[in-house]
């Protein structure tokens, strides 16, 4: 009798200690990737403020080319498809540039709303680099899902959840959709 109780207790402890499968708690396995993409997008506000104050151009094709080449090289080093990673980050950068243009338009229409201070560009770039690393790691961890028929549903769920959690306005929701639009290409 004691052994039956002991076995039941061991089984209960074992079952309770097993992690729930991804998605079982209502959180998409792509949530961390999409959240990093959203946070990276939000850095656009700081970068736009810097460029607004310095008169810098929003688009910098030379820097974009360098960043995409660097990310593709890092992807290859992690056994990820460099072309896929390049496409993902090209979308991310396009959405970020759109966000910067959006802020510039707002500030042109309402100069009083324009920022009077801005963080250092190096600090913003360091944050972007950190989000890039998180995104690359997540792409590696979720590679199979990103190339499966389940990807679109999981991406939609992750995008909705992150949009609510990060309190993204309609513009930033659309920017996030643009940034993540090629995640599920097979």
JOFEN-V335114 format. One record per residue. N is the residue number from 1. RES is the residue in one small letter. SS is DSSP state (h for helix, s for strand, l for the rest). PHI is phi in radians with two decimals (999 if undefined). OMEGA is omega in whole degrees, 0 to 359 (* if undefined). Layout:
n=N res=RES ss=SS phi=PHI omega=OMEGA
n=N res=RES ss=SS phi=PHI omega=OMEGA
//
This chain:
n=1 res=x ss=l phi=999 omega=179
n=2 res=x ss=h phi=-1.09 omega=180
n=3 res=x ss=h phi=-1.16 omega=177
n=4 res=x ss=h phi=-1.14 omega=178
n=5 res=x ss=h phi=-1.15 omega=180
n=6 res=x ss=h phi=-1.10 omega=179
n=7 res=x ss=h phi=-1.11 omega=178
n=8 res=x ss=h phi=-1.08 omega=180
n=9 res=x ss=h phi=-1.14 omega=179
n=10 res=x ss=h phi=-1.10 omega=179
n=11 res=x ss=h phi=-1.08 omega=180
n=12 res=x ss=h phi=-1.11 omega=180
n=13 res=x ss=h phi=-1.11 omega=180
n=14 res=x ss=h phi=-1.10 omega=180
n=15 res=x ss=h phi=-1.12 omega=181
n=16 res=x ss=h phi=-1.27 omega=183
n=17 res=x ss=h phi=-1.58 omega=179
n=18 res=x ss=l phi=-1.33 omega=180
n=19 res=x ss=l phi=-1.13 omega=177
n=20 res=x ss=l phi=-1.20 omega=178
n=21 res=x ss=l phi=-1.10 omega=180
n=22 res=x ss=l phi=-0.95 omega=179
n=23 res=x ss=l phi=1.55 omega=183
n=24 res=x ss=l phi=-1.18 omega=181
n=25 res=x ss=l phi=-1.65 omega=180
n=26 res=x ss=l phi=1.51 omega=179
n=27 res=x ss=l phi=-1.75 omega=180
n=28 res=x ss=l phi=-1.20 omega=174
n=29 res=x ss=l phi=-1.09 omega=179
n=30 res=x ss=l phi=-1.62 omega=184
n=31 res=x ss=h phi=-1.05 omega=181
n=32 res=x ss=h phi=-1.15 omega=178
n=33 res=x ss=h phi=-1.13 omega=181
n=34 res=x ss=h phi=-1.17 omega=179
n=35 res=x ss=h phi=-1.13 omega=177
n=36 res=x ss=h phi=-1.10 omega=178
n=37 res=x ss=h phi=-1.11 omega=179
n=38 res=x ss=h phi=-1.15 omega=180
n=39 res=x ss=h phi=-1.14 omega=178
n=40 res=x ss=h phi=-1.09 omega=177
n=41 res=x ss=h phi=-1.05 omega=183
n=42 res=x ss=h phi=-1.17 omega=175
n=43 res=x ss=h phi=-1.14 omega=179
n=44 res=x ss=h phi=-1.00 omega=179
n=45 res=x ss=h phi=-1.08 omega=179
n=46 res=x ss=h phi=-1.16 omega=181
n=47 res=x ss=h phi=-1.13 omega=177
n=48 res=x ss=h phi=-1.08 omega=179
n=49 res=x ss=h phi=-1.08 omega=179
n=50 res=x ss=h phi=-1.08 omega=182
n=51 res=x ss=h phi=-1.17 omega=178
n=52 res=x ss=h phi=-1.08 omega=183
n=53 res=x ss=h phi=-1.27 omega=183
n=54 res=x ss=h phi=-1.65 omega=184
n=55 res=x ss=l phi=1.30 omega=180
n=56 res=x ss=l phi=-1.25 omega=178
n=57 res=x ss=l phi=-1.31 omega=177
n=58 res=x ss=l phi=-1.21 omega=183
n=59 res=x ss=l phi=-1.63 omega=180
n=60 res=x ss=l phi=-2.39 omega=185
n=61 res=x ss=h phi=-0.98 omega=180
n=62 res=x ss=h phi=-1.12 omega=179
n=63 res=x ss=h phi=-1.14 omega=179
n=64 res=x ss=h phi=-1.03 omega=179
n=65 res=x ss=h phi=-1.03 omega=178
n=66 res=x ss=h phi=-1.10 omega=181
n=67 res=x ss=h phi=-1.13 omega=180
n=68 res=x ss=h phi=-1.14 omega=178
n=69 res=x ss=h phi=-1.12 omega=179
n=70 res=x ss=h phi=-1.08 omega=181
n=71 res=x ss=h phi=-1.16 omega=177
n=72 res=x ss=h phi=-1.14 omega=178
n=73 res=x ss=h phi=-1.13 omega=177
n=74 res=x ss=h phi=-1.08 omega=179
n=75 res=x ss=h phi=-1.08 omega=180
n=76 res=x ss=h phi=-1.05 omega=178
n=77 res=x ss=h phi=-1.15 omega=178
n=78 res=x ss=l phi=-1.82 omega=180
n=79 res=x ss=l phi=1.06 omega=175
n=80 res=x ss=l phi=-1.87 omega=180
n=81 res=x ss=l phi=-1.15 omega=182
n=82 res=x ss=h phi=-1.07 omega=180
n=83 res=x ss=h phi=-1.18 omega=177
n=84 res=x ss=h phi=-1.08 omega=181
n=85 res=x ss=h phi=-1.12 omega=178
n=86 res=x ss=h phi=-1.04 omega=180
n=87 res=x ss=h phi=-1.12 omega=180
n=88 res=x ss=h phi=-1.03 omega=183
n=89 res=x ss=h phi=-1.32 omega=174
n=90 res=x ss=h phi=-1.11 omega=176
n=91 res=x ss=h phi=-1.11 omega=181
n=92 res=x ss=h phi=-1.07 omega=180
n=93 res=x ss=h phi=-1.17 omega=178
n=94 res=x ss=h phi=-1.07 omega=178
n=95 res=x ss=h phi=-1.16 omega=179
n=96 res=x ss=h phi=-1.14 omega=178
n=97 res=x ss=h phi=-1.08 omega=177
n=98 res=x ss=h phi=-1.08 omega=178
n=99 res=x ss=h phi=-1.12 omega=178
n=100 res=x ss=h phi=-1.15 omega=176
n=101 res=x ss=h phi=-1.07 omega=179
n=102 res=x ss=h phi=-1.05 omega=179
n=103 res=x ss=h phi=-1.12 omega=178
n=104 res=x ss=h phi=-1.00 omega=180
n=105 res=x ss=h phi=-1.08 omega=178
n=106 res=x ss=h phi=-1.05 omega=183
n=107 res=x ss=h phi=-1.25 omega=175
n=108 res=x ss=h phi=-1.18 omega=180
n=109 res=x ss=h phi=-1.34 omega=181
n=110 res=x ss=l phi=-2.43 omega=183
n=111 res=x ss=h phi=-0.97 omega=179
n=112 res=x ss=h phi=-1.16 omega=180
n=113 res=x ss=h phi=-1.49 omega=181
n=114 res=x ss=l phi=-1.13 omega=181
n=115 res=x ss=l phi=-1.18 omega=177
n=116 res=x ss=l phi=-1.66 omega=176
n=117 res=x ss=l phi=-2.37 omega=178
n=118 res=x ss=l phi=-2.61 omega=177
n=119 res=x ss=l phi=-1.24 omega=177
n=120 res=x ss=l phi=-1.21 omega=179
n=121 res=x ss=h phi=-1.04 omega=180
n=122 res=x ss=h phi=-1.06 omega=179
n=123 res=x ss=h phi=-1.17 omega=178
n=124 res=x ss=h phi=-1.16 omega=179
n=125 res=x ss=h phi=-1.15 omega=177
n=126 res=x ss=h phi=-1.11 omega=177
n=127 res=x ss=h phi=-1.10 omega=179
n=128 res=x ss=h phi=-1.06 omega=179
n=129 res=x ss=h phi=-1.04 omega=178
n=130 res=x ss=h phi=-1.10 omega=178
n=131 res=x ss=h phi=-1.14 omega=176
n=132 res=x ss=h phi=-1.02 omega=180
n=133 res=x ss=h phi=-1.11 omega=177
n=134 res=x ss=h phi=-1.07 omega=181
n=135 res=x ss=h phi=-1.11 omega=178
n=136 res=x ss=h phi=-1.07 omega=179
n=137 res=x ss=h phi=-1.09 omega=180
n=138 res=x ss=h phi=-1.17 omega=177
n=139 res=x ss=h phi=-1.05 omega=178
n=140 res=x ss=h phi=-1.10 omega=181
n=141 res=x ss=h phi=-1.22 omega=185
n=142 res=x ss=l phi=-1.91 omega=185
n=143 res=x ss=h phi=-0.91 omega=182
n=144 res=x ss=h phi=-1.08 omega=180
n=145 res=x ss=h phi=-1.12 omega=180
n=146 res=x ss=h phi=-1.10 omega=181
n=147 res=x ss=l phi=-2.02 omega=181
n=148 res=x ss=l phi=-2.04 omega=176
n=149 res=x ss=l phi=-1.11 omega=180
n=150 res=x ss=l phi=-1.39 omega=187
n=151 res=x ss=h phi=-1.03 omega=185
n=152 res=x ss=h phi=-1.03 omega=179
n=153 res=x ss=h phi=-1.13 omega=179
n=154 res=x ss=h phi=-1.16 omega=179
n=155 res=x ss=h phi=-1.14 omega=178
n=156 res=x ss=h phi=-1.06 omega=179
n=157 res=x ss=h phi=-1.12 omega=180
n=158 res=x ss=h phi=-1.09 omega=181
n=159 res=x ss=h phi=-1.12 omega=178
n=160 res=x ss=h phi=-1.10 omega=182
n=161 res=x ss=h phi=-1.09 omega=181
n=162 res=x ss=h phi=-1.13 omega=179
n=163 res=x ss=h phi=-1.05 omega=178
n=164 res=x ss=h phi=-1.26 omega=182
n=165 res=x ss=h phi=-1.05 omega=181
n=166 res=x ss=l phi=-1.50 omega=180
n=167 res=x ss=l phi=0.93 omega=180
n=168 res=x ss=l phi=-1.29 omega=175
n=169 res=x ss=l phi=-1.34 omega=184
n=170 res=x ss=h phi=-1.01 omega=180
n=171 res=x ss=h phi=-1.07 omega=183
n=172 res=x ss=h phi=-1.19 omega=174
n=173 res=x ss=h phi=-1.11 omega=179
n=174 res=x ss=h phi=-1.17 omega=178
n=175 res=x ss=h phi=-1.10 omega=178
n=176 res=x ss=h phi=-1.14 omega=177
n=177 res=x ss=h phi=-1.09 omega=177
n=178 res=x ss=h phi=-1.15 omega=182
n=179 res=x ss=h phi=-1.11 omega=185
n=180 res=x ss=l phi=-1.89 omega=189
n=181 res=x ss=l phi=-1.09 omega=182
n=182 res=x ss=l phi=-1.82 omega=180
n=183 res=x ss=l phi=-1.03 omega=189
n=184 res=x ss=l phi=-1.74 omega=178
n=185 res=x ss=l phi=-1.15 omega=179
n=186 res=x ss=l phi=-1.98 omega=*
//
